Amino acid sequence: MSISLTLVLIILTCLISYQAFNNPEMKAKLLFRPVDIRNGEYYRFFTSGLIHGDFSHLLFNMWALYIFGELVENIFTTYLFGPIIGPVAFLLFYFSAVAVASLPSYFRHQDNYAYSALGASGATSALSMIFIMFLPWEWFVFPPLPGILLAVGFLWYSSYMDKQGRDNIGHNAHLSGAIYGIGFIIVASLLLKPELLTYMLQQLLAGPQPFPGF
């Protein structure tokens, strides 16, 4: 029985995050710090997605990765890229989403020595958008809404909160990751499997489904 790459990412992230919790020097070397990236430490674009601020931050992102990751991984390996290239493409997509989601912060804070960030939220945001594009009317337990409504709300909220700048949450990374996920699956489908675009449109036009249990 083969193990999914989604599970491998969860295990790897949990192990590295736990080590970083207890090793401040290790955490400092893996953080997303624009000033250090500007000086050539480009690996930080990717390693920042493997560490988290605390257990609750880690738990939330790994829960999201578990919920959304396996479906997206299956789309990559079964429909888009095939069983050979698919796993590699999935890993490249995941870590590229971490990096792309960090780009707005990089350009915004590249001269700010006090700024740093961490977490896989940009990648999980990208995965969540692809999941919802294939299952737009899938009901979520909390909040009890179909995915398409949550996606619209998430995009609006992330944009609004980023403009407000009232907290330390990387709302711009959430927004950039989500947009990247949407753009990636549209372009990849258009180039490799146009019928997937038709499928996504059909799912969207199918309309709301009854809430489970009713």
Backbone torsions as a table, in degrees:
resi	resn	phi	psi	omega
1	MET	NA	123.6	-178.8
2	SER	-82.3	148.4	178.6
3	ILE	-94.9	140.3	-178.4
4	SER	-73.6	149.9	176.5
5	LEU	-65.8	-29.8	176.8
6	THR	-59.2	-45.4	178.5
7	LEU	-66.1	-38.3	177.0
8	VAL	-60.9	-44.1	178.1
9	LEU	-62.4	-39.8	179.1
10	ILE	-63.6	-47.7	-179.4
11	ILE	-62.9	-46.5	-179.2
12	LEU	-61.1	-45.4	-178.9
13	THR	-65.5	-40.8	178.7
14	CYS	-63.1	-43.3	-179.0
15	LEU	-64.9	-47.5	-178.3
16	ILE	-68.7	-39.9	178.5
17	SER	-62.8	-42.6	179.8
18	TYR	-63.1	-42.3	177.6
19	GLN	-62.6	-40.4	-179.5
20	ALA	-68.0	-30.2	176.4
21	PHE	-57.7	-35.4	-173.9
22	ASN	-104.0	4.0	-177.3
23	ASN	-138.6	87.6	-177.3
24	PRO	-57.3	-34.5	-180.0
25	GLU	-66.4	-41.9	177.1
26	MET	-62.9	-44.7	179.0
27	LYS	-59.5	-43.0	-178.8
28	ALA	-63.0	-33.0	-178.6
29	LYS	-76.3	-21.9	-176.4
30	LEU	-100.6	-13.2	-178.0
31	LEU	-58.6	152.3	169.5
32	PHE	-81.1	108.6	178.4
33	ARG	-129.4	106.2	-177.5
34	PRO	-53.2	-38.4	-178.0
35	VAL	-65.6	-34.9	178.0
36	ASP	-76.0	-35.9	176.6
37	ILE	-64.2	-40.0	178.5
38	ARG	-60.9	-26.9	179.4
39	ASN	-92.0	12.6	171.9
40	GLY	109.6	-4.1	-178.5
41	GLU	-88.0	66.2	-173.9
42	TYR	-68.3	-21.5	179.7
43	TYR	-58.8	-23.2	-178.0
44	ARG	-64.2	-23.3	175.2
45	PHE	-58.1	-31.2	-174.1
46	PHE	-103.1	-41.3	-175.7
47	THR	-68.1	-23.6	179.7
48	SER	-62.8	-22.5	178.5
49	GLY	-79.0	-5.4	-178.7
50	LEU	-101.2	-1.9	179.6
51	ILE	-127.0	157.3	-176.2
52	HIS	-140.0	162.8	-175.0
53	GLY	-72.3	-38.9	179.7
54	ASP	-159.2	-178.5	-176.0
55	PHE	-64.8	-37.2	-179.3
56	SER	-67.0	-39.4	176.7
57	HIS	-62.1	-46.2	178.3
58	LEU	-62.6	-46.2	-177.6
59	LEU	-61.5	-43.5	-178.4
60	PHE	-64.3	-46.0	-178.3
61	ASN	-67.8	-37.1	179.5
62	MET	-72.7	-30.8	173.6
63	TRP	-64.1	-44.8	178.8
64	ALA	-64.1	-41.4	178.2
65	LEU	-62.3	-40.8	178.9
66	TYR	-65.5	-43.8	-177.3
67	ILE	-66.5	-44.8	-172.6
68	PHE	-98.6	-27.1	-169.6
69	GLY	-65.0	-43.1	-173.0
70	GLU	-67.8	-36.9	177.0
71	LEU	-64.4	-45.3	-179.4
72	VAL	-65.3	-41.5	176.5
73	GLU	-58.5	-42.0	179.0
74	ASN	-65.0	-38.3	176.8
75	ILE	-61.6	-42.5	-179.8
76	PHE	-65.1	-45.9	-172.0
77	THR	-83.8	-26.3	-176.2
78	THR	-98.6	-37.3	-171.4
79	TYR	-113.0	-40.1	-172.8
80	LEU	-89.3	-56.1	-170.2
81	PHE	-112.6	-14.1	-179.2
82	GLY	90.9	168.6	-173.9
83	PRO	-70.3	-19.4	-179.4
84	ILE	-88.6	-54.5	-178.0
85	ILE	-81.0	-28.5	-174.7
86	GLY	-52.2	-50.2	179.9
87	PRO	-59.9	-40.5	178.2
88	VAL	-65.4	-43.0	179.4
89	ALA	-62.4	-38.4	179.7
90	PHE	-64.3	-45.1	179.1
91	LEU	-64.4	-42.9	178.7
92	LEU	-62.9	-40.3	178.1
93	PHE	-63.0	-45.2	-176.9
94	TYR	-59.0	-51.5	-176.4
95	PHE	-75.5	-28.6	174.1
96	SER	-67.3	-32.8	177.2
97	ALA	-66.0	-38.7	175.3
98	VAL	-58.5	-45.2	-177.3
99	ALA	-70.1	-48.7	-177.8
100	VAL	-61.4	-39.4	179.8
101	ALA	-63.9	-23.3	-178.8
102	SER	-89.2	-11.1	-175.4
103	LEU	-58.6	-44.8	178.8
104	PRO	-58.7	-40.0	178.5
105	SER	-67.8	-34.6	178.6
106	TYR	-61.7	-49.1	-178.0
107	PHE	-71.1	-27.8	-178.6
108	ARG	-78.9	-31.1	-171.5
109	HIS	-123.5	19.9	-174.4
110	GLN	-66.5	-13.6	175.7
111	ASP	-109.8	8.2	-176.3
112	ASN	-99.9	103.6	-177.0
113	TYR	-71.2	-14.7	-178.6
114	ALA	-90.1	-9.1	-173.5
115	TYR	-91.3	136.5	171.4
116	SER	-152.9	160.8	-179.8
117	ALA	-150.2	164.9	-179.9
118	LEU	-161.6	162.7	176.7
119	GLY	115.8	159.3	-177.1
120	ALA	-98.0	17.0	-174.2
121	SER	-61.4	-34.5	179.0
122	GLY	-63.3	-41.1	179.6
123	ALA	-70.7	-42.1	-179.6
124	THR	-68.2	-30.4	175.2
125	SER	-65.5	-41.7	178.0
126	ALA	-62.9	-44.8	179.4
127	LEU	-62.4	-40.9	-177.3
128	SER	-63.4	-37.1	-179.8
129	MET	-68.3	-39.3	177.3
130	ILE	-65.6	-42.5	177.0
131	PHE	-55.9	-47.6	-176.8
132	ILE	-70.2	-31.6	178.0
133	MET	-65.6	-29.9	177.5
134	PHE	-89.2	-26.7	179.3
135	LEU	-131.2	65.8	-172.1
136	PRO	-65.3	-25.1	-177.4
137	TRP	-107.2	14.5	175.0
138	GLU	-65.8	129.4	-178.6
139	TRP	-81.1	138.2	175.2
140	PHE	-101.6	147.1	-178.7
141	VAL	-68.3	-44.4	-179.8
142	PHE	-141.2	122.6	-11.8
143	PRO	-71.4	156.0	-175.4
144	PRO	-75.1	76.3	-179.0
145	LEU	-137.9	154.6	173.8
146	PRO	-69.4	154.3	-173.4
147	GLY	-57.0	-39.1	-176.1
148	ILE	-62.4	-36.5	177.8
149	LEU	-71.5	-37.6	177.1
150	LEU	-65.0	-38.7	-179.8
151	ALA	-62.9	-46.7	179.3
152	VAL	-62.2	-44.3	178.9
153	GLY	-63.7	-39.8	-179.6
154	PHE	-64.7	-43.9	179.4
155	LEU	-64.0	-44.4	179.8
156	TRP	-64.6	-46.8	-177.3
157	TYR	-63.1	-43.9	-179.3
158	SER	-62.8	-42.0	178.4
159	SER	-65.1	-44.6	-178.5
160	TYR	-63.2	-48.2	-176.8
161	MET	-69.2	-31.4	177.0
162	ASP	-64.4	-40.2	178.7
163	LYS	-68.6	-32.0	-179.7
164	GLN	-72.2	-40.2	179.3
165	GLY	60.8	40.0	-174.7
166	ARG	-94.1	-10.8	-176.4
167	ASP	-138.6	-177.5	-177.5
168	ASN	-98.3	12.4	179.0
169	ILE	-81.9	139.3	-177.8
170	GLY	-81.5	69.6	-177.4
171	HIS	-62.9	-33.8	178.8
172	ASN	-67.0	-31.9	175.5
173	ALA	-68.4	-39.1	176.2
174	HIS	-60.8	-47.1	-178.0
175	LEU	-65.7	-46.5	-178.7
176	SER	-65.3	-40.1	177.9
177	GLY	-63.6	-42.3	179.5
178	ALA	-63.3	-45.8	179.4
179	ILE	-63.4	-39.5	178.3
180	TYR	-61.6	-43.6	179.2
181	GLY	-61.0	-44.0	178.9
182	ILE	-63.0	-48.5	-178.8
183	GLY	-64.1	-40.1	-177.9
184	PHE	-62.7	-48.5	-174.9
185	ILE	-69.6	-32.1	177.3
186	ILE	-67.3	-48.2	-178.4
187	VAL	-66.8	-44.4	-179.3
188	ALA	-62.7	-41.5	179.0
189	SER	-66.6	-41.7	-179.8
190	LEU	-61.0	-39.7	-177.1
191	LEU	-81.7	-35.6	-171.4
192	LEU	-110.1	-31.6	-173.7
193	LYS	-152.2	74.9	-176.4
194	PRO	-56.7	-28.0	-179.7
195	GLU	-64.2	-20.3	176.1
196	LEU	-68.1	-33.7	175.8
197	LEU	-64.4	-40.4	176.8
198	THR	-62.4	-42.9	179.6
199	TYR	-61.3	-46.1	-179.8
200	MET	-61.9	-40.9	178.5
201	LEU	-65.1	-41.6	178.4
202	GLN	-61.3	-41.5	179.1
203	GLN	-63.9	-39.8	179.9
204	LEU	-66.7	-42.9	-177.9
205	LEU	-74.4	-13.8	179.4
206	ALA	-63.7	-24.7	175.7
207	GLY	85.0	173.5	-178.1
208	PRO	-59.6	145.1	175.5
209	GLN	-107.1	152.7	178.4
210	PRO	-57.9	145.5	176.6
211	PHE	-64.0	134.0	-178.6
212	PRO	-52.8	130.6	179.8
213	GLY	102.8	-7.6	-179.0
214	PHE	-112.6	NA	NA
